[in-house]
Amino acid sequence: MSFMGQEASHYTIGLKILIQLIAEMFQSNPVQSTTQQRRVAVSFREQSLLQIFRISLTSLSQLKIDVGNNLQQLAVSLALKCLTYDFMGASIDESSEDFGSIQVPSAWKQVIEDFSTLQIFFDYYAMNLPQISREALECLVRLASVRRSLFTNAAARLKYLSHLMSGTKDILQTGKGLADHDNYHEFCRLLGRFKINYDLSEIVSTDCYNDWIRLVAEFTLKSLQSWQWASNSIYHLLELWSKLVTSLRNFKGERPSLLNEFVLEIVQRFISSKFESFQVELPDDDSENPLDNAELLQEQLECVRHLCRFQYESCCKYILQISDPIMQFYMEATSLESNGVNSNLCLLETKLAWMVHIVAAILKIKSSGESDELHDAELSARVFNLINITDRGFQNQRFNELSKQRLDHAILLFLRHFLKSYIGDQAMESSKRLYSRFSELLGVDDHLKVLNVIVGKIATNLKCYVENEDAITRNLNLFLELASGYTSCKLLLKLETVQSIIMYSNREHFSFLRDNRFSRSRTTFFYTIGLLVFAEDGNLKFKSSLDPLMEVFVYLETIPDGMFRTDTVKQAIVGLMRDLRGIAMATNSRKTYGLLFDWLYPARMPLLLKAITYWADTPEVTTPLLKFMAEFVLNKSQRVTFDMTSANGILLFREVSKVLVTYGSRILPLAHHADIYAFKYKGIWISLTIFSRALAGNYVNFGVFELYGDRALADALDISLKMILSIPLTDIVAYQKLARAYFAFLEILLKTQITFILNLDSSTFAFIAGTIQAGLRSPDANIISECAYAADYIATFYFNHITSGELPSTPASLNLARHVADCPVLFPEMLRSLFETVLFDECGNQWTISRPMFSLMLIMK
């Protein structure tokens, strides 16, 4: 490049142009498709990127002596832009924290293997200029991530690794530049890259390994001790040590790894640093507690789990050594009822929460060793003892305290991992040592007794957490997880605690059921109750479990029409519909669905129609009601199957028709609302979903309605069409859920009731055809598939009845011929949209798209 020999101003402009050029390669361009943009980016990578990277390296070498020159900053930035390029052309953010190997092209081999390439960035880092040093380290992070297969042979790769380790060893020895926080973080990232891209045997075989691993250990311990300074960087160091110890099982090197000399101290320092951080931070600001950062917490504990398992016996002793005194203090503090101990309790609970999180992380994967099982028992027994302490005495009055909520959250995580490893018939047989030790420590020698403790904890939390929606949701999810498993569900039914929950599943025993804020949680709760009830055979059990819902039905049915628009009635309807939806979700077989259907129909259905009649203008009521109907008509697992002599399928659809007509006829005339989606569109897309599921359920012979003059199908079709036409195409495409429901409905409607569509007037048919073409250009693959099927149904009908047949004779074929005559570009535009999708977009459903393409080509040949 000629600008490199010019004056500084020209040099600056040249480097800035190259930086901007690389940046623009992946800027979205509305004119070009994603595929076209990717092709341009790949072409730029092959033809120009390496040359630009060479220019950056040459500039760095030439400008090395001009310390503080602005051109140095631009040259480093240019090199970083080259190394952060999307080499795969797949929009992977290789500049993110968790990127993998960088797939540089083979043409870069000579430049990467050149000793001076790495050294120039170490040299620029040594200048200790903040911005330059940070970006030089970022370049080293990328260079440390270059794919292994790029190098000529193993010797070249080992030489490259040795250079990286030697450079980082020098930085560790001198500590130069690490006082800057950005440099510190990037250096931790650089260390974390070693094990990701290189085998442990390769790392150990380098000449400087012994000094390097010792310095890294010292650096890690200092970082853990300086938790205020390095809180966001520690993860990368823990990840390095975690991957090193997990690689030992496949380690075949002759030299010792020396890891056992450092890991235990790192684990001890990690735990002690967390306790120290709470001692300092807790009184000041409890809002930024690290226990609330679920992502960071998970990342760190995932690494610590492997470190603890590496030297499990020693780590277990240390955890018990520090946790037992804290539990003793906590037990003594909870026995007091004075308010003066509140702050001390919060600190103890925070420390215990960390301890429980660590134990939960360790138990996430069950170990196969017998000695490890005993250590699992020791740690788990402490948590189960803690459960007994947390909910007794005046602790029942502290469920609003954040520290107790965090502790209970940690306990739930532990219980989830413990359940997967040690609950169940097979787990019981393979975990005899654990339960034998439990018998000594807890007086519990059976998994059913342990499971009873777990369910009791869940029940206590559901009863006592009256203000915390997250806590209710977490407990319900764990309860649902237990009820969803076949073995665990059978075990639950043997517990008196579970039978009590089923029997008293009402608002008097579970206060969250009467709180409007937790109305969404009701569905999960009754879904779980339903799974437990249906796991037992017996109609009486089913009916008795629904007695609380029957009481609500009876109450609502006695309300006079003039008083049906009160808030009390509104909340009762909303709660009832959410509860019923949960029960309906739990019906997974013909038998269980039949029980619910017979319980509801015909006695209870009039109340649903009355509710939607009086509350059609209130989405808070119509949304849960319509969602219940959408679940009730869904034929999952072929559950909606009636006897050959039964008319229940037809009767069910008649109720669907009544609901759709009642809702649609009342919502359409209403004036537009400020939030049009929540007020109108949401109810419409749920209604379309109801109709789609009923049409596709295969439990109704729709020909019966026309044969016997029943208007149920015709009325449902008419009101659905009116709801569709009331929404502009721009709004259909703009709202994702609405679009998905609309195109799914259109596809099933053309599949089952195509004559209805073809007999529409030309303007309405043109609108529907236009939406199909718009859907074919959608970025959603499911919508494209549904529109492709819809286009295929129309094209196939045209081919069978007009192209390959005699003169059109049926009204539907005559109308289709008229529609095509009115809009001759209909089929060519559909075919064009399909070809554009295949040629210019990323198309993962080519088989689906090929069907209408074939049909359309046959018509147009």
N, C-alpha and C positions, 0 to 999 in steps of 0.2 A: 504494500500500500504506500503510495507516494506521500501521504500526509505524515508518515513516521519521520521523515527527514526534514520536516518543515518546522516553522516556529511554533511556540507553545499553543497559541490560539488555534492554529490549524490542527495541531495534534489533538487538542481538546475536542474540537468539533468532530474529527474523525472517529475518536473513541466513543463519543456520545451517539453518533449515528449508528455505529455497530451495536451498541447496547440497546438502542431503541428498535433496531431492526429485529433482533432476536426476540425482544418482548412482544413485538407485533405478530410474530408467527402464530401465536395461540390466542390472540384476541378474537372473540366471536365476531363473525361477519354475517349479518342477516341475509346477504345476497348469496352466499355460498352455503351448501349443505355441510354437515359434519364430515362426511366422507371426502368432499372436495378440500376442505380445510386441512384434513389430515394428510392428504396427498401432497399438498403444498409444503406442509411442515416436514414431511419425510424427504421430499426432494431437496429442501433447504439443508436438512441434516447431511445428506449424502454429498451435496455439491459444495457447500460453503462453510459449514459449521467448523470443521477441522481447521480450515484455513484461518478462520477468525480466532480460534483458540491459539493457533501458532502465533498470530499477531499479538495476542494478549501476553503470551510468554516472552516473546521478543521484546515487547514494550517493558515488561517487568524487569528484564535483564538490563535494558538500556537505562532505565530510570532508577535503578537500585541505589545509586550513590546520591541521588537528589532527595534526601530525607525530608519529608514534609511537603513535597511537591504535590499539587492537586492531581497531576497526571498519574501519580502512583495509585491514588484512590480510584480513578477511572479504569486503570489497567486491571486492578484486582477485581473491580466490579464486573468488567467485561469477562474475565476468566470465570467468575462465579456464574454469570449468565450462561456461559457455554456449558458448564458442568451441571447446571440445574435444568438444562433443556430436557424436554420430553422425548427421550431417545426412542421409546417404544411406539410413540405416536398413538397412545391409547388414553391420553388425558390423565395419566397417573401423576399425582403431585409428588415428584421426587424431591421436592424441597421440604416436605413435611417431616415431622419428628420420627415417623415410623416407616419410612420408605425402605425398600429392600435393595438388592444389588442394582447398580446402574448399568444398563445395557448399552455401553458405548460400542460403536461399530468397530469391526476388526481393523479398519484403516487407522485407528487411533493407537494401535499397539506400540509402534515405535516411540511415539510421544510419551505414552504412559510409562513405558519401561525405562525411559531415559532418566538417569539419576537426578539430573538438574531440575526436572519437572517438580518432583516432590520438594527438593531442597529450596527452590525459589520461594515456595510458600512458607516453609519454616523460617527462612531468612526474613521475609516480610513480617511474619508474626513477631520475630525478635526485635523489630523496630519499636514495638510497644506503643504504636499510635492507635488509639481506641478503635476507630472505624476500620482502618486497614487491618489491624490485628484480628478483629472479629471475622471479617470477610475472608482473610487468609485461612483462618481455622475452618470456616465453612467450606472452603475449597478442599481442605485436607479431609474433612468429613466425607465429601463426595468421592475424592480419590481413594479413600480407604474402603469405599463401597463398590469399586469397579468390579465387574463380574470376573470370577475366577478363570473362566475359559478364555479370557482375552490374552493371557500371558503365553509366551512361546512354550514354556515347559514348567515343571514343578520348581526347578532351580531358579528360574526367573521370578516366579511368584514368591518364593521364599526370600529372595534378595530384596524384593519390593517390600515384603512384610518386615524384614529386618530394618530397613530404612525407616519405615513408619514407627516401629517400636523404639529405635534409637532416638529419633526426633522427639517422641513423646517422653522418653526417659530423661532427656536433657531438660525439657520443660518442667517435669516433676522435680528434678534435682534443684533447679534454680528458682522455680516458682515465678519466673518472669511473666508478667502480664496477667497473672491469675487474680490480681487484686481488682481487676475490672470484672464486674458481674457478667457482662455479655461474653467476655472471653472465657470466664469460668464455666458458664453453661455450655458453650460450644466445645470446650475441651472435654467436658464430661460426655458430650455426645460423641466426640471422636474416640474416646476410650471405649464407649459402648459399641462401636462399630466393629471392633476387632473380632470378637467371637461370632458375630453374625456372618462374617464373610470368610473366616478362616477356621480351620480345624484346630482343636486343642493341641494335637500332636505337632502341627506346624508352628504354633506359637511357642510351645515348650522347646522345640528344637533350635530356636534362634540363640545366638551367643549371649545376648543380653537379657535372657528371660529371667534369670534369678533376681537380678537387680530390678528389672522392670516390674515383676509381680510384687516384690517387696514394696517398691515405691507406690504402686497402685493401691496396695492395701493400706499403707500409711495415709495416702491421699483420701481414700474412702473413709477411714476412721476420722480424719480431720473434718471431712465434709459432714459426716453424721453428727459430729460434735458441734459444728457450726450450722445447726439446722436453720437458724434464722436467715443465714446467708445463702444456703444452698438447697432450700426446700424444694424448688422446682427442678433441680439438677440431679438429685440423689437417685431418681429412678434409673437413669442411664448407667450409673455405677452399679446399682443393685442388679440391673439386667445383665451386665457383664459378668458379675460373679455367679449369678443364677445359671447362665448358659455355660460357664466354665465347669461348674460342679455337675450339671446334668450331662456333660460330655464325657465325664470320667468313666462311665460304664462302657464306652466304646474306645477308650483311650488305650493305645498300643505303643506309646513311646517308651523309650528306654530310660530317659531322664525322669526324675520325680517331678510331679506337678507342683508340689509344695502348698497345695490349696488347703490341706488340713491344718496348716499352721496359722491360717488367717480367718477362716470362715466363722468359727465360733465367736471370736472377738468382734467380728463385724455384726453378727446377729445380736450379740449382747449390747453393742453400742447403738444399734438401730432401736432396740426396745427402750433402752434407758434414755435415749435422746427424745423419744416420743413422750415419755413420762415427764421429762424435764420441760419440754415445750408446753405441756398443759399447765405445769406448775407456774410458768411465767405468763402465758397468754390468757388463761381462763378468766381472771378478774377483769381484764381490759375489754375484750370484744369477743363475745361468744358467737357472733354471727358468721365469722370466717373460720369456724372450727374445721380442721382437716378431715374429721369424721363425716362431714357433710359433702365433701368432694368425692363422690362415689367413683369417678373414673380414675383419679389419682390414687385413691385408696386401693382400688382393685389392682392397679398396675404394680404398686409397691408390694402388696401382700402376695401377689402371684410370684414375685421374685423371692420374697422371704420364705415362702413355702418350700421351695427347692433347697434353699440354704439350710433351713431347719432339718429337713429330711436327710441332708448330707451327713450331719453329725447329730442325729436325732436324740440319742440318749443324753448327751451333754446339753443340748438346747432345751430339751424337756425339763431337765433338772433346773436350769436357769429360770425358765418360765415359772415353774412351781415355786422357786426360791423367792421370786419377786412378787408373785401373785398371791401366795398364801397369806402373807402379812396384810396385804391390801384388803383381801376378803375378810380377814379377822377384824380389821378396823371398820370395814363397812358393816359387818354384822353388829358390832358394838354401837355404831352410829345409828343404825336403823332401830335399835332397841330403845333409843331415846326419842322423846316426842317434843323436845324444845326446838324452837325455831333457830336457835343459835348454831345448830349443826348443819344448817341447810347448805352453806357455801362449801363446807368440808365434804358433805355428801356429794355435791356436784362434781368436785374434783375426784373423789374416789370412783364415782360412776364413770367418769370420763376415762380414767385409767383402766378400769375394768372393761369398758367397751373396747379399748384397744387390745387388751389381752384376749377377749373373746373373738375379736376379728382375726387375730393371729392364729388362734386355735381353729377357727372355722376354715381359714386358708389352708392350714396343715391337713385337715380332715377332708378337704375337697376331693382328693384322690386317695383311695384306700391303699395302704401299703400291704404287701404280701408277707412281710416278715413277722414271725411270732413275737419277737421282742418289740417291734414297732407297734403291734396291736396292744401290748400292755401299756406302752407310753400313750397311745391314743386313749386308753381307758383312764389313765391318770388325769390327762388334760380334760377329757369330756366330763369326768366326775365332778371336777371343779365347776364347770359351767352348769351342770344340773343342780349342784348345791346352790349356785348363785341364783338359779330360777326360784328356788324355795325362799331365798332371802328377799328377792326384789319385790314380791307381791304380798308380803305379810306386814302386819302391824300398820303403822301410819303411812307406809309406802303406798297404800291404796289411794292416798290423797295426793300423790305426787306425779300422776300421769301427765300433768300439763308441763312438768319440768323438762326442758330440752335435754338435759343430761340423762334423765331416765329414759326418754324416748330413744336417744342414741344407743343406750345400753340394750334396750329391748330390740332395737333394729339389729344390733350385732348378734344377739341371742337367736333371732329368727334366722339369720344367715347360717349360724352354727347348726341349728336344728335342720335346716334344709340339707346341708352337706352330710350331717350325721344320718339322716333318714336314708339317703342314697347308698351309704356304705354299710350300715349296720342294722337296718330294719327289714324284715322279710324272712320267710322260711329258709331260703338259701343262705342269707346273711347270718341267720341265727346258727346254722350248722357250721359255717366257716369262721365264726367269731366267738367260739366258746371261751377262749382266754379272756376276751374283753368282758363278757357277761359274768365270768367267774370273778374277775377283779371288781366289777360293779357290785357284785353281791357283798364283797368285803367293804367297799367304800360307801355304797349307797343303800345296801339292803335290797337291791333290785337285781334279780337274776334272770329276767325274761324280757324279750323285746316287746311284749304286749304291755308290760308295766311301764317300760320306757315310753312307749307310744302314748300311753295314757297321760303321762306327765306332759308330753309335747302338746297333745290336744287340749289338756287342761290349761296350758299356758296360752294357747291360741284363744280359747274361750274367755279366759280372764281379760286378755287384751281387747277382745271384741266388746266385752261388757264395760270396760273401764275407760277406753279411749273415746271420749265423747266430743273431743275438739280437734282431733288430728286425723285428717282424711288420709294422709300418706300411711299412717300406722294401720288404719283399718284396711286399706288396700293391700298392704304387705301381708297382713295376717290372713286375709281372705284368699290371697293368691297361694299361700302355703297350704291352707286348708283345702283349696281346690286341687292343688297338685297331689295331695294325699288321696283325695277322693277319686281322682282321675285314673290312678293306677289300679289294675285289677287286683293284685295281691294286697296292696296297702288298703284298698277299699274294703276288702273282705275282713282284714284285720281291724279296721275302724269299727265295723259293725259289731264286733265282739266287745266293744268298750261301752260301759255304762255312761261315760261322759258324752259319747257321740249320740247315744240313744236319747239322752236328756236334751242335747242340742236340737235334735230332730223334733222332739215332742214339744219343746218350748221355744220354737223359732218365731217368736213374736216380738213386738215392740216393747212389751213390759220387761222382757229378760235381756234384750239387746237394744240398748238405747239408741244406737246409730240408725236403727230402722225408723225411728220417729223424727229424725233430723233431716230436713230437706237437703242439706248440703251433701249428704251421703246417699242420695237417691240412686246414683249410678252403681254404688256398691251393693245395693239390694239385689240386682240381677246376678252378680257373682255369688252372693250368699245363697240365694235360692237355687242357682245352678248346682252348687255343691250339695245342698240338701236334696235336690232332685236325684243327683247321681247316687247318693247314699240310699235313698228310698227305693229307687228302681233296681238297685243291686240286690234287694230282698224281694222274694216272691210273696205277693199278698196284696189283695185289693184293699183290705181293711187298713193296712199300714199306710198305703197311699192316701186314702181318704182322711185318715186321722192327721197325717202330716199337713194336709191342706186345710185343716179346720180354721187356722188364722185367716186364710184367704177367703174362706166361705163366710166368715163373720163380716169381712169387709163387703163382700157381695150383698149379703143380706142387709147390711146397713145402707148401702147406696140404693138398693132397690126400694127401700122404704122412704127415701127422700122425695118429697113432692116436687113436681116440675118447677114450681115457682121458686124453690130454694136450691135448685141444682147448680146455680152459678155462684156459689160461695167458695171462699178459699179453702174451707175445710173439705168440701167435696172435691175440689180440684186436687188437693194434696193426696186425698184418699185414692183417687183414680190413678194419679201418676204412680204412686207406690204400688198399687195393685197391678198395673200393667208391667212395671219393671219386675215384680215378683213372678208374674205369670210367664214372662219371657224367659226368666231363668229356669223355671220348671220345664218349659217347652224345649229349651236348649239341651236339657238332660235326657230327653226322650230319644233314644238311639235305636229303637227296635219297634217292630209292628205292635208288640204287646204293650209296651210302655206308652207309645203314642195313642193306642186305643184307649188306655185308661184315662189319659188326659182329655181325649176327644169326648168320651162318654160323660166325663165330669162337666165339661163346658157346654156341650150341645145336647139339647136345644135350650136348656133352662137359663144358661148364663149369657148367651149371645145377645139378647135384646139390650142388655145393659151397655154393651160395647157400642151399639148403634146409637143409643141414647146419649152416651158420653160424647161421641164424635158429632152428634147433631147440635148439642148445646155448646161445645167447646171447639168447634172447627176453626175459630179465629184465634186460638191460643196454642201456639206451637209447643209450649211446655206440657200440654196434655196430649195433643195429637201425635207428637213425635214418638213417645213411648208406646202409645196405643198402636200406631201403624207399624212400629218395629216389632211389637209382639205378633201382629198378624203376619208380618214378613217371615218371622221364625216359625209360626204355626203352620204355614202352608208349604214350607220348604221340605221337599221329599228327600232328605239326606238319609243315606243307608237304606233306602227303600222302606222307610218307616211308615209312610202314608200309603198303606196297602190294606184294602178292605176285601171282604168276602165277595164272591161273584154275585151273590144275591143281594148285596148291600148297595144302597143308593147314597152312602155317606160321602163318597167323592163328589157327587153332583151337589149334595146338600152343602158340603163345605165350600164349593165354588159359589154357590148362591149367596152364602154369607160374605164371601170375598167381594162379590159384585155389589152387595148392599153397602158394604163399608166404602168401597171406591166411589160409588155414585153419591153416597151421602157426603163424603168429604169433598169430592171434586165439585159437586154442584154448589157447595157453600163457600169454598175457598176461591173459586174463579171470579165471582162478582165483586169480591172485596177490593177496595182501593189499594193502590201500591203503597208499600211500607218503606220506611227509610232503609231497613235491612231486608231487602227483598229475598235474599237467600234463606235466612232463618224463618221469615214469615211465610213464604210461599214455596220457594223452590225445593227446600229440604223435604217438605211433606209430599211434594209431587214426585221427587225421585224415589222416595220410599214407597209411594203408591205404585210407581212403575215396577219397582222391584217385587212388590207383592204380586202384581199381575204376571210378571215374567215367570216367577216361581210357580204360580198356579198353572200357567200355560205349559210349562216344561215338566210339571210334576208327574205326568203320565198316570194320573188317577181319575181323570175325567174324560168321558166320551162327549166331546163338544158338539157332535152332530145331534145329540138328543135335544138340545135346546131349540134348534130350529124346527126339528121334527114335531115337537109338542107345543110349539108356539111360546116357549119360555123366553122372556126378554133379558135374562140374566147376562148372557154372553154379549148380546148386542149392546145393552146399556153400558157394560164395562168397557167395551171397545169404543163406544161413542165418547164417554167421559174421559177416557185415557187420551183419545185423539185431541179432544178440546184442551186438555192440560198441556199436551205437547205443543200445540199450535199457539198457546198463550205465551210461550217462551221464545224470545228471539234466538236465532242461531248463534249470534255472538255470545250470548249468555250460556247457551248449552256448552259451547266449547270452553268458555272461561272457567266454569265451576267443574272441578275434576270429578267429584262424586256424582254430580248431575249428569255429566257426560257419560260416565261409565254405566249408570243406570239406564240412561236413554238408549245408548247404542246396544246394550244387552237386550233391552226390551224390543228394539227394532229388529234385531236378528231373530229372536224367538217368535216374534209376531209374523215375520215373513216366512218363517219355517212352518208355522202351524196354521196361520190365518192369512195366507197371501192374497186370497180373493178379496178380502176386506180392503187391503191396501190398493189393489188394482182397480177396484170399483169406486175409488174416491174421485173427486173432481180433479181436473188437470192442475190447478194451482196448488192444491194440497199435495198431490203426488209429486209435483215438481219440488216442493219444499222438502219432502222426505228424501227424494233423490239427491237434492243438494246437500242435505246433512250427511248422506252416505259418502258423497265425494269429499266433504270436509273431514269426515272421520278417517278416510283413507290417507289423509295428510297429517294425521295426528302423531305426536311423538310417543303416544302410548301404544305398545305392541298389541295389547288386548283389544283396544278399540279398533285398530287396523284389522285384526283378525275378524272381529264381529262384523265390521263393514264389508270385508271381503266375502264373508258368508252371505250377508244380505244381498250384495251385488250378484253373487252366484245364483241365489234363489230366483231373482228377477230374470237374469240372463237365461237360466235353464228353463224357466217357464216359457220365455219367449221362443227359445229354440224348439222346445217340444210341441208347443201349441201353434206357432206361427211359421217359423223358418222351415222345419222339417215336416209339418203337417199340411192338412188341406186348409182351405180358407177358414179363418177364425169363426167359430160357431158359438162358443160360450160367451156370456157377458164379460167375464173377466178377461178373456183373450182379446175380445173386441176393444175393451177399454185400454188394455195395454198397448195395442196397436195404435190407438188414438193418441195415447200419451207420448209414444215414441214419435209419431208424426208431428205432434205439436212441439216436441223438443228433439230434433234429429241428432243433436250432439250428445245426447244422454249417454249412450254406450261408448262412443269414442272418448269422451271425457273420463269416464270411469276407467277405461283401459289405459289411458294416458297416465292417470294418477297411480295406477298399479305399477306401471313400468317405471315411473319416476321413483316410487318407493323402493323398487328392487335395485335400480341402477345407482341411485344417488344417496340413499339412506342406509343406515346399518339395519339390515333386515334379518331377524332371527326366525321369522315365520314364513319362509319362502314357500313351503308346501301349501300352507293355507292360502297364500296369495295366488299360487299357480292355478288353483281351481277356477276362480272367476276369470282369470286371464284366458284360460282355455275356452270357457263357455263364450266369452265375449268375442274371441277370435273366430269361433265357429259361426257366430251370428254375422260378423262383418266380412267374412271371406268373399 
